[in-house]
């Protein structure tokens, strides 16, 4: 007849093997999940980099547009002042003409 303590040890060893296999599967699953997360993180990093580069381009374009709008406003202001001066001269000539005709 077999020694009961040996049988108990065999059962304990088998239980530990089962537990070890279960833990090994959990480790492998965790490693796969970690790899997926790392891949997702890398994708997010790349999107962030692309977004930052796009933001820099937009800021540069905005600066160019602001400079252009200032120049256009100055040109418009000069044109308005020129038209005011021409109108003033025409009004002065018209007043002189009306005085000469009376």
Helices and strands as residue ranges (DSSP letters): H 4-101
